[in-house]
Amino acid sequence: MSQHLRVLRESGFAVARAEGARRLYSVAPGPLHEVDAWLEQFRHIWDQPLDALATELARSKRQRRTRGPVNHQQLAPEEQP
């Protein structure tokens, strides 16, 4: 764990401060803002598919609540997982 924290600290993603014998780490938001800005150019690629996935998961959850437990042997082939 300490090696991972060291890498994060050395790359600027975390800040450490000594408190007695312990080192307390916190996230350094600056580099994360840079990553977020870089990712912005790609968001259009996955926003719509992730929205569609969220809709499908909500629909599936709603169906499970209204139908109760699903017996996969009783499902039509197109309904089976």
C-alpha positions in Angstrom: 0.0 0.0 0.0 2.8 2.4 0.9 4.4 1.9 -2.5 1.1 2.8 -4.3 0.7 5.9 -2.1 4.3 6.9 -2.9 3.6 6.7 -6.6 0.5 8.8 -6.2 2.4 11.3 -4.1 5.3 11.5 -6.5 3.0 11.9 -9.5 1.2 14.7 -7.8 -2.2 13.0 -7.3 -1.8 12.8 -3.5 -0.4 14.9 -0.8 1.1 13.5 2.4 1.6 15.2 5.8 3.3 13.7 8.8 1.3 13.5 12.0 3.4 11.8 14.7 4.5 8.5 13.5 1.8 8.4 10.8 1.5 9.9 7.3 -1.9 11.2 6.4 -2.7 11.3 2.7 -5.2 13.4 0.8 -6.2 13.7 -2.8 -4.6 16.6 -4.8 -7.4 17.8 -7.0 -5.3 19.8 -9.5 -4.0 16.8 -11.5 -7.5 15.2 -11.4 -8.9 18.4 -13.0 -6.3 18.0 -15.8 -7.3 14.4 -16.4 -11.0 15.4 -16.4 -10.3 18.1 -19.0 -8.4 15.6 -21.1 -11.2 13.0 -20.9 -13.8 15.6 -21.9 -12.9 15.0 -25.6 -13.9 11.3 -25.3 -17.1 11.6 -23.2 -19.4 11.8 -26.2 -18.2 8.2 -27.1 -19.5 6.6 -23.9 -22.2 9.0 -22.6 -25.1 7.7 -24.7 -24.2 4.0 -24.3 -23.9 4.4 -20.5 -27.2 6.3 -20.4 -28.8 3.4 -22.3 -27.2 0.9 -19.9 -28.6 2.8 -16.9 -32.1 2.8 -18.5 -31.9 -1.0 -19.2 -30.7 -1.7 -15.7 -33.6 0.4 -14.2 -36.1 -1.4 -16.5 -34.7 -4.8 -15.5 -34.9 -3.9 -11.8 -38.5 -2.7 -12.2 -39.4 -5.9 -13.9 -37.9 -8.0 -11.1 -39.8 -6.1 -8.5 -43.1 -6.6 -10.3 -42.6 -10.2 -11.4 -40.8 -11.6 -8.4 -38.0 -14.1 -8.7 -37.2 -15.2 -12.2 -37.1 -18.9 -13.1 -34.8 -19.0 -16.2 -36.1 -22.4 -17.3 -39.6 -20.8 -17.8 -38.4 -17.9 -19.9 -38.7 -17.8 -23.6 -35.4 -18.2 -25.4 -35.3 -14.4 -26.3 -35.8 -13.6 -22.6 -33.1 -15.8 -21.2 -29.9 -14.3 -20.0 
